[in-house]
């Protein structure tokens, strides 16, 4: 039995599919897909939520859409820390490639902080980490994101005892 394949382009319009495929290397992922099984049951696991939806607190600088409007192939490679207690009243959403209205109406659509706080109270998970994260998912050149931003996020997750991450891609 071969490795299962996922068609991530299935629902894209043909012209967008062709444009995106041009920027993806033709060679397959080198080696097996990294997978780490949970070491403890969900009810004892510390979770962190991460989204690529460009969410920030109202008190934070927004993601840099102005530069992207001038340089359409550039995406802001920084991240924002979102505390576990945040609600729709605390956040802003800046992203040129998604409809952000739904997130402003219900943060759980993209960053399910409320649902995970409920899971914690119900004993379904051990706990939700104090800090969750958002970054800007439009990255045609992800080097800065992967070499600088993600290691900063991972270091803080490690400090906070995170054992599992749920990524909600925008």
KALIN-V599204 format. One line per field, one symbol per residue. phi: phi as a letter, one per 20 degrees, with the letter a starting at -180 (. if undefined). psi: psi as a letter, one per 40 degrees, with the letter a starting at -180 (. if undefined). burial: I if it has 9 or more other ideal C-beta (glycine too) atoms within 8 Angstrom, else O. Layout:
phi=???
psi=???
burial=???
This chain:
phi=.fffddefdgdefgffgfffgfedgfffgfnfffbcffecfgfceedcdccdemebffeefffefffffecgeecgeeccedfgefcgfedcccbedceegffffbgfgccfffffffgffemfcfaegfcdcccefecfcegfgfecffffffffgffemfdbcdedfe
psi=hihihhgeedeiidddddddddehidiihhaihhhhiidiideehhiihhifefhiideihiigddddddgeehhheiiihhideiadeeiihhheeihedddddgdeddgfdddddddddeedidihidhiiiiheggdgedddddddddddddddddefheihhhhi.
burial=OOOOOOOOOOOOOOOOIOOIOOOOOOOOOOOOOOOOOIOOOOOOIIIIIIIIIIIIIOOOOOIOIOIIOOOOOIIIIIIIOIIIOIIOOOIIIIIOOOOIOIIIOOIIOIIIIIOIIOIIOOOOIIOIIOIIIIIIIIIOOOOIIOOIIIOIIOOIIOOIOIIIIIOIOI
